[in-house]
Amino acid sequence: MKQLKQIELLEAVLARTLEKRRPMDGDEALVSVGSYRDPARFERERERVFRSALNVVTASSRVARPGDFITAEVCGVPTIVARGDDGQLRAFINVCRHRGATVELKSAGNCKRFVCPYHAWTYNNDGSLHRVRHPEGFPTLRAEEHALVELPCLEAAGLVFVCPSPNTAPEALPEALVEELEAMLGSHPRIYASTTRTWRANWKLIVEGGIESYHFKVAHKDSIASFFGDTNSVWERMGQHLRSVLPKSSIVELEGVSRDAWNIREHTHIVYTLHPNAMVLTQRAHFDLVLMTPLSVDSTQIQILTLGAAPERGDLTPQSRAFFEKNHAFSVRTLDEDFSIAEQIQRGLSSGANTHFRFARFEGALSDWRKAIDALVG
């Protein structure tokens, strides 16, 4: 992040902290509880929010070398992400063009070709059809028309983005966002810890807990509450994405310090809500990547990854590995506090206690995000 932008954001959160002023930057909003439990709306969300957009799938470091690949489910679409022998990263639907079997069953690896386990149709790691057993049986087959179906794929800021709908032109990432993420995350972050769990909650409840700080002093009283102020964050929309800046209690130390010496990572946590499926939680020397997969109207898979810069040579020292593992465990503990409450909310939706939820004027990011999602869903 450029120094001028750091100063602008730090000035805003410092002023609010010193003046004990909440950001009344939105209107009070009401949201129907039915939007969290309607299966028909959920299917529209999957189609119009997730399947038409670039979803964060993994870190580029997992597919760094020619031949590296991973497999994943991207909003229900089986996917291969592979770096070809030419060095280009591509994504394909992981389905054979012969009889529809899953082509690659391993979660990750390195190879020149993928071989379907059903009839051994073989594909190069650029997706092209390499070989068909007994080709004389397919006199009308045109190999160039039977490559693996390619999906839009992008590398940016050390992350891999895939749109799970072929022949789609997803909205591009804003250039300013990419530049900022590259500065904050580094160009080749490496994954050092990972935790995956499925929670019984609608995906919107998961996201909404990450873009407001009204709950910090209460829900996180046993974890991070003492580190942060109360409802004094600032946020900004960046295309379909959001940047939220959460000031730490230590931000008051900046008063009287030359602005040229200000460092935003020392006194804040910056949260990037990356449309549609990811959150990036920046720390001083590393960051957490939260990946979300909506499974059903009341079920969401969450993967929490802790990433940091790779050492210049060799592997991590035992001390560095212990650092990442300790911080990962603390992040999981803190985020689980949010996700547990999301499950509680989901259980209470059908009770009849509420017809609507109420968003406060100082939860402008929350209201703005919901308006954008509702506009996409229609």
Secondary structure, 3 states (H helix, E strand, C coil): CCHHHHHHHHHHHHHHHHHCCCCCCCCCEEEEHHHHCCHHHHHHHHHHHHCCCCEEEEEHHHHCCCCEEEEEEECCEEEEEEECCCCCEEEEECCCCCCCCCCCCCCEEECCEEECCCCCCEEECCCCEEECCCHHHCCCCCHHHCCCCEECEEEECCEEEECCCCCCCCCCCCHHHHHHHHHHHCCCCEEEEEEEEEECCCHHHHHHCCCCCCCHHHHCCCCCHHHECCCCCEEEEECCEEEEEEEEHHHHHHCCCCHHHCCHHHHEEEEEEECCCEEEEECCCCEEEEEEEEEECCEEEEEEEEEECCCCCCCCCHHHHHHHHHHHHHHHHHHHHHHHHHHHHHHHHHHCCCCEEEECCCCHHHHHHHHHHHHHHC
